[in-house]
């Protein structure tokens, strides 16, 4: 078995954790709702800021994470594409690292 086969198509070079390029574009999801409010923003920021170039993560919250969006744009302007969809009392925000 080659390293490309055993690590999910990328050979381990893209930091996808075998969840991105090797899994047909599956977007990993962080449900932040059960995370204690005292550490929720830091947890979300850590996950989003840790994304490798070309990677995505979906974050589920009770409402649109305006403060997180503002902080990301202030700290790393233009490095992420962000899409939010509100439905059924929750917000699913997809962060994609583009730079």
ABEGO torsion letter per residue (X at the ends): XBAAAAAGGAGGAAGAGGABAAAGGBBBBBBAAABBAAAAAAAAAAAAAABBBGBBBBBBBABBBAAAAAAAAAABBGABBBBBBBBGGBBBBBBBBAX
